[in-house]
């Protein structure tokens, strides 16, 4: 129960401070975790309540503060902080890979179809998607930052479009959620171009 409650607390920190979004399922899960923790303390699941309570509470608080510390350190080191007028925004980690002939060609085809990639600066799958294209090819991809804390974000537009998660591709007016391989994107492009013909 303690571990579940601690991990739920860590996830709630990420939800509130990093993602900046409301998630009823996450809140319900946290509620259940803390409920199990409370029941374990209040029943015979804990043999010596006083000693167990003190030990459990101490370990819980240590774990919460440790998790919060890791979160703060990770937050500070992973993203580039920029700001205007006292407002802090974050940029995604820079792309490190070199583009291939395949990724360059695909990026130009996606550009010709007016494709967009919706993402968030903190999203690891979005970063993986960018790395698949590489630095040169990704310059031809229209990227829309959906996190309200992301640099040059268009969070309102993402909400209007009903973006279900990150990354999500919009190609020819259709939304395709989830990280895709270059092959999967090539298949989508081929399918869309065949319909246009």
Buried (B, 14 or more C-beta within 10 A) or exposed (E): BBEBBBBBBBBBBBBEEBBBEEBEEBEEBBEEBBEBBEEBBEEEEBEEEEEBEEEBEEEBEEBBEEBBEEBEEEBEEBBEEEEEEEEEBBBBBEBEBEBBEBBBBBBEBBBEBEBBBBBBBBBEBBBEBBBBBBBBBBBBBEBBBBBBBBBEBBBEBBEEBEBEBBBBBBBBEEBBEEBBEBEEBBEBBEEBEEEEE
